[in-house]
């Protein structure tokens, strides 16, 4: 097996900086919401959009960002993402009102959308000579993001106690500067771009409208209810714009999203796998935070500290995923990860959720869930990149991440509705139901990975990967 060169390792570091900053802002802001509300006089609904505006901006621009990377070059889009994220973070740190903060957070989400697909495309180029090393690099990349998610509440708590809520946005700027400078120095001008590709403006706009309508309706579903005209209008808009998008893409000679990609079983299977995994994981993390704070009475910082020891499980399984994929193919870590995650949800729902459950009773389930995720996600990502031509890597990774964001938003909405109201016992019953549903979803995802032959062949793993 070829060892990774020093330039390739430096490229991995630059790509990891991007994923760290993107994932850190998913969780670090949650800790600061009470302080933001007091200082800016923001309502509860406005504070909810401090989180949701970032998610929305991230999700709806992922497909467009993938196309931009394929057309203009992943390095240029990557550098643009660092620049936009830093400027938006600066705006977040200086805003005088909640409305302006929400707008700046949406721009931050767009910057994140520029970073994620292009970072994967850069990794795909850097390790194109060795698929085994690509699998390992994606494992490290995923581990960096997983660690930043888990560390977010703790870092946020420390910064809040020392310097106030605006410091959680100031901290982004030096990370973006380091990532920008490192990218300029170590990432070459990538030849995998497709300069003659049409930007497909009708497709871009319809995709943005459809995703905005759907995700916006999902976000507001819990607060407003399905009968509200805004929620119903959002879903109708999503269906109409989504149908128009499919028609435009089918008829286009140069579509932003080549629908033929979904004819590949490995591609479609990996995308569906990602939706199910994110639906369960983000939904469960949301309701667990609710359970720990509302039912058990822990503070936000204490809740973050409960999750923090699991970071090691996530990182270890991410790295193990790359090692396993290099020897067995991608299907084994995906199937095994799905089954391990399912067992974690089952154990947590059965033993770890009650009014008196101790941390030790929760620990087995909490450890197995990230262990399964950590095994499955890098292999799933590698399966997507390995199923397309190199010049389509940005688009393919954007499709995967868009699908995962939609799945995560749906999971938060559906599982959140189960615990939104009722007595303590009703909340606990709702959480246990969500754990059962997650167990079933993860078993289903493992079956998809196995029966659809998602990923590369299992036999003679290293040889097969090298030949891919």
C-alpha positions in Angstrom: 0.0 0.0 0.0 1.3 3.4 -0.9 1.8 5.7 2.0 0.4 9.2 1.9 2.8 11.9 0.9 3.4 15.0 3.0 1.5 17.3 0.6 -1.5 14.9 0.7 -1.4 15.0 4.5 -1.3 18.8 4.4 -4.3 18.8 2.0 -6.1 16.5 4.5 -5.4 19.1 7.2 -6.8 21.9 5.2 -9.9 20.0 4.3 -10.3 19.0 8.0 -10.1 22.7 9.1 -13.1 23.3 6.8 -15.2 20.5 8.3 -14.2 21.5 11.8 -15.5 25.0 11.4 -18.7 23.9 9.7 -19.6 21.3 12.3 -18.5 23.4 15.2 -21.1 26.0 14.4 -23.8 23.3 14.4 -23.6 22.9 18.2 -21.6 25.8 19.7 -24.4 28.3 19.2 -26.9 26.3 21.2 -25.1 27.1 24.4 -25.2 30.9 23.7 -29.0 31.2 23.0 -30.0 32.3 26.5 -27.4 35.1 26.5 -28.2 36.2 23.0 -31.9 36.4 23.9 -31.2 38.6 26.9 -28.8 41.0 25.2 -30.7 41.4 21.9 -34.2 41.1 23.4 -35.0 38.2 21.1 -38.1 36.1 21.3 -38.0 32.3 21.6 -39.0 31.9 17.9 -36.3 34.3 16.8 -33.7 32.4 18.9 -34.8 29.2 17.2 -33.9 30.8 13.8 -30.4 31.6 15.1 -29.9 27.9 14.7 -32.3 27.1 11.9 -31.1 29.9 9.6 -27.6 28.3 9.4 -29.1 24.9 8.7 -31.3 26.3 6.0 -28.6 28.3 4.3 -26.3 25.3 4.4 -28.8 22.8 3.1 -30.3 24.8 0.2 -27.0 25.9 -1.3 -25.2 22.6 -1.2 -26.2 21.5 -4.7 -25.3 24.8 -6.2 -22.0 24.7 -4.4 -21.3 21.3 -5.8 -21.9 22.5 -9.3 -19.8 25.6 -8.8 -16.9 23.4 -7.7 -17.2 21.2 -10.8 -17.4 24.2 -13.1 -15.0 26.7 -11.6 -12.6 24.5 -9.7 -12.9 23.1 -6.2 -10.0 25.1 -4.8 -11.5 28.4 -5.8 -14.9 27.5 -4.3 -13.1 26.2 -1.2 -11.2 29.5 -0.7 -14.4 31.4 -1.3 -16.1 29.3 1.4 -13.5 30.2 3.9 -13.7 33.9 3.0 -17.5 34.0 3.2 -17.7 32.1 6.4 -15.1 34.4 8.0 -17.0 37.6 6.9 -20.3 36.2 8.0 -18.8 35.3 11.4 -17.5 38.8 11.7 -21.0 40.1 11.0 -22.5 37.7 13.6 -20.1 39.1 16.2 -21.0 42.7 15.5 -24.8 42.6 14.8 -27.0 44.9 16.9 -30.2 42.9 16.6 -31.6 39.4 16.4 -32.9 39.9 12.8 -29.5 40.8 11.5 -27.9 37.9 13.4 -30.3 35.5 11.7 -29.4 37.0 8.3 -25.7 36.7 9.0 -26.2 33.1 10.2 -27.9 32.3 6.9 -24.8 33.7 5.0 -22.6 31.6 7.3 -24.6 28.5 6.2 -24.0 29.4 2.5 -20.2 29.6 3.3 -20.5 26.2 4.9 -22.2 24.9 1.8 -19.3 26.1 -0.3 -16.8 24.4 2.0 -18.1 20.8 2.4 -18.5 19.5 -1.2 -15.3 21.2 -2.3 -13.4 19.8 0.6 -14.4 16.3 -0.4 -13.6 16.9 -4.0 -10.2 18.1 -3.0 -9.6 14.9 -1.0 -10.8 12.9 -3.9 -8.2 14.5 -6.1 -5.4 14.3 -3.5 -5.9 10.6 -3.0 -7.1 9.6 -6.4 -4.1 7.4 -6.9 -5.0 5.2 -3.9 -8.6 4.4 -2.9 -7.4 2.8 0.3 -5.8 6.0 1.4 -8.9 7.9 0.3 -11.1 5.8 2.6 -8.6 6.5 5.5 -8.5 10.2 4.7 -12.2 10.5 4.7 -12.2 8.7 8.1 -9.9 11.3 9.5 -11.9 14.2 7.9 -15.1 12.8 9.4 -13.4 12.3 12.8 -12.4 16.0 12.8 -16.0 17.1 12.2 -17.4 14.6 14.8 -14.9 15.8 17.4 -15.9 19.5 16.8 -19.6 18.7 17.1 -19.1 17.0 20.5 -16.7 19.7 21.7 -19.0 22.6 20.6 -21.1 22.8 23.8 -18.1 22.6 26.0 -16.1 25.2 24.0 -19.1 27.4 23.9 -19.6 27.2 27.7 -16.0 28.2 28.3 -16.1 31.1 25.9 -19.4 32.3 27.3 -18.1 32.4 30.8 -14.9 34.3 29.7 -16.0 36.7 27.0 -19.7 36.6 26.3 -21.7 35.2 23.4 -20.1 37.2 20.6 -16.8 35.3 21.3 -18.3 32.1 19.8 -18.2 33.9 16.4 -14.9 35.6 16.8 -13.2 32.2 17.3 -14.2 31.2 13.8 -12.1 33.9 12.1 -8.6 32.7 13.0 -9.6 29.1 12.0 -10.8 30.3 8.6 -7.6 32.3 8.1 -5.4 29.3 8.9 -7.5 27.1 6.5 -7.3 29.8 3.8 -3.6 30.2 4.0 -2.9 26.5 4.2 -5.1 25.8 1.2 -3.3 28.5 -0.9 0.1 26.8 0.0 -0.6 23.1 -0.3 -3.7 22.6 -2.6 -2.7 22.6 -6.3 -4.8 24.1 -9.1 -7.1 21.2 -9.6 -7.5 20.0 -13.2 -10.8 18.1 -12.5 -13.0 21.2 -13.1 -15.5 21.2 -16.0 -15.3 24.8 -17.4 -17.7 24.1 -20.2 -20.5 22.9 -18.0 -23.7 25.0 -18.0 -24.6 26.5 -14.7 -28.3 25.5 -15.3 -29.8 28.6 -13.6 -33.5 27.3 -13.8 -32.4 24.1 -12.1 -30.4 26.0 -9.4 -33.3 28.3 -8.6 -35.9 25.5 -8.5 -33.7 23.4 -6.2 -33.3 26.4 -3.8 -37.0 27.1 -3.8 -38.0 23.4 -3.3 -35.5 22.9 -0.5 -36.3 26.2 1.2 -40.0 25.4 1.2 -39.5 21.9 2.5 -36.9 22.5 5.2 -38.6 25.7 6.3 -41.9 23.9 6.7 -40.2 21.1 8.6 -38.5 23.5 10.9 -41.8 25.4 11.7 -43.9 22.2 11.9 -43.4 21.7 15.6 -44.1 25.3 16.5 -47.0 26.0 14.2 -48.5 22.6 13.5 -49.5 20.9 10.2 -52.7 22.9 9.9 -50.9 26.3 9.7 -51.0 27.9 6.3 -47.3 28.7 6.3 -46.4 25.0 6.9 -48.9 23.7 4.3 -47.7 26.4 1.9 -44.1 25.4 2.4 -44.8 21.7 1.6 -46.9 22.6 -1.4 -44.2 24.9 -2.7 -41.6 22.1 -2.2 -43.7 19.6 -4.1 -44.4 22.0 -7.0 -40.9 23.3 -7.3 -39.5 19.8 -6.8 -41.6 18.4 -9.6 -40.6 21.3 -11.9 -36.9 20.7 -10.9 -37.1 17.1 -12.0 -38.7 18.0 -15.3 -36.1 20.7 -16.0 -33.2 18.4 -15.1 -34.7 15.6 -17.2 -35.0 17.8 -20.3 -31.7 19.7 -19.8 -28.7 18.9 -22.0 -26.4 19.9 -19.1 -28.3 19.5 -15.9 -26.9 20.6 -12.5 -28.0 17.2 -11.1 -27.6 14.4 -13.7 -30.5 12.2 -12.8 -28.6 9.2 -14.3 -26.5 9.2 -11.2 -29.4 7.7 -9.3 -29.5 4.7 -11.8 -26.3 3.5 -10.1 -27.3 1.2 -7.2 -24.2 2.1 -5.2 -24.9 5.9 -5.5 -28.7 5.7 -4.7 -28.1 3.2 -1.9 -25.5 5.4 -0.2 -27.7 8.5 -0.5 -30.7 6.7 1.1 -28.4 5.3 3.7 -27.3 8.8 4.6 -30.9 10.1 4.9 -31.8 7.3 7.3 -28.7 7.7 9.4 -29.0 11.4 9.8 -32.8 11.3 10.4 -32.2 9.0 13.4 -29.0 10.6 14.7 -29.9 14.3 14.6 -33.4 13.6 15.8 -32.1 11.6 18.8 -29.3 14.1 19.7 -32.0 16.8 19.8 -34.4 14.9 22.1 -31.6 13.7 24.3 -30.5 17.3 24.9 -34.1 18.0 25.7 -34.4 15.0 28.0 -31.1 15.8 29.9 -32.0 19.5 30.5 -35.8 19.4 30.9 -36.4 16.0 32.5 -33.2 15.5 34.4 -32.4 19.1 35.2 -28.8 19.3 33.8 -27.4 22.6 32.5 -26.3 23.1 28.9 -22.7 22.8 29.9 -23.3 19.6 32.0 -25.2 18.2 29.0 -22.2 18.9 26.8 -19.9 17.3 29.2 -22.1 14.1 29.3 -21.7 13.9 25.5 -18.0 14.8 25.5 -16.5 11.4 26.5 -18.2 9.9 23.5 -16.0 12.0 21.2 -13.2 9.4 21.6 -15.6 6.7 20.4 -16.5 8.7 17.3 -12.9 9.4 16.4 -11.7 5.9 17.0 -14.5 4.4 14.9 -14.0 7.0 12.1 -10.3 6.0 11.8 -11.2 2.3 12.1 -13.7 2.7 9.2 -10.9 3.8 6.9 -8.7 0.9 8.0 -11.6 -1.6 7.6 -12.6 -0.3 4.2 -9.1 -0.6 2.9 -9.1 -4.4 3.8 -12.7 -5.5 3.3 -14.3 -3.0 1.0 -16.9 -0.4 1.9 -19.9 -2.6 2.4 -18.6 -4.2 5.6 -18.2 -1.0 7.7 -21.5 0.4 6.4 -23.4 -2.8 7.4 -21.6 -3.2 10.7 -21.9 0.5 11.5 -25.7 0.3 10.9 -26.1 -2.7 13.2 -23.9 -1.3 15.9 -25.8 2.0 15.8 -29.1 0.1 16.0 -28.0 -1.8 19.1 -27.0 1.5 20.7 -30.4 3.1 20.1 -32.1 -0.1 21.5 -29.9 -0.2 24.6 -30.4 3.5 25.3 -34.1 3.3 24.9 -34.4 0.2 27.1 -32.0 1.0 29.9 -30.9 4.6 29.7 -34.1 6.7 29.5 -36.0 7.1 32.8 -36.3 9.6 35.6 -33.6 7.9 37.6 -31.2 6.4 35.0 -27.6 7.0 35.8 -24.9 8.0 33.4 -23.4 4.5 33.6 -26.8 3.1 32.4 -26.8 5.5 29.5 -23.2 5.0 28.6 -23.4 1.7 26.6 -26.1 3.1 24.3 -24.4 6.5 24.0 -21.1 4.8 23.2 -22.5 2.4 20.5 -24.4 5.1 18.6 -21.4 7.2 17.6 -19.3 4.0 17.2 -21.8 2.9 14.5 -22.0 6.3 12.9 -18.2 6.6 12.9 -17.9 3.3 11.1 -20.6 3.9 8.5 -20.3 7.5 7.5 -16.8 7.6 6.1 -17.5 4.4 4.1 -20.7 5.9 2.8 -19.0 9.0 1.7 -16.2 7.1 0.0 -18.9 5.0 -1.8 -20.5 8.1 -3.2 -17.1 9.5 -4.5 -16.1 6.1 -5.9 -19.3 5.7 -7.9 -18.9 8.9 -10.1 -16.3 10.4 -12.5 -13.7 12.6 -10.8 -15.2 15.8 -12.4 -18.5 15.0 -10.8 -17.1 14.6 -7.2 -18.4 18.0 -6.1 -21.9 17.4 -7.3 -22.0 13.9 -5.9 -20.8 15.0 -2.5 -23.3 17.9 -2.6 -26.2 15.5 -3.3 -25.2 13.3 -0.4 -24.8 16.2 2.1 -28.1 17.8 0.9 -29.9 14.5 1.4 -28.3 14.2 4.9 -29.3 17.7 5.9 -32.9 17.1 4.8 -32.9 13.8 6.7 -31.5 15.5 9.8 -34.1 18.3 9.7 -36.9 15.8 9.3 -35.6 13.8 12.3 -35.5 16.8 14.5 -39.0 17.8 13.5 -40.5 14.3 13.9 -38.8 13.3 17.1 -39.1 16.8 18.5 -42.9 16.6 18.1 -42.8 13.4 20.3 -41.4 15.3 23.3 -42.8 18.8 22.7 -45.6 18.5 25.3 -47.0 16.3 28.0 -46.0 15.0 31.4 -42.6 13.7 32.3 -43.8 10.1 31.7 -45.2 11.0 28.3 -41.9 12.7 27.3 -40.0 9.6 28.3 -42.5 7.4 26.4 -42.0 9.6 23.3 -38.2 9.3 23.6 -38.4 5.5 23.9 -40.6 5.4 20.8 -38.0 7.5 19.0 -35.3 5.1 20.0 -37.3 2.1 18.7 -37.9 4.0 15.4 -34.2 4.7 15.2 -33.3 1.1 15.8 -35.5 0.0 12.9 -34.1 2.8 10.6 -30.5 1.7 11.3 -31.3 -2.0 10.7 -33.0 -0.9 7.4 -29.9 1.2 6.5 -27.7 -1.9 7.1 -30.0 -4.0 4.9 -29.8 -1.3 2.1 -26.0 -1.4 2.3 -25.9 -5.1 2.1 -28.6 -6.0 -0.5 -28.0 -3.0 -2.8 -24.3 -3.8 -2.7 -23.5 -0.3 -1.7 -19.8 0.4 -1.9 -17.0 -1.5 -3.4 -16.7 -5.3 -3.6 -15.8 -7.1 -0.4 -13.7 -9.9 -1.7 -10.0 -9.2 -2.0 -10.6 -5.8 -0.4 -7.3 -4.1 -0.9 -6.9 -5.4 -4.5 -10.4 -4.4 -5.4 -10.0 -1.0 -3.9 -6.7 -0.4 -5.7 -8.3 -1.4 -9.0 -11.4 0.8 -8.6 
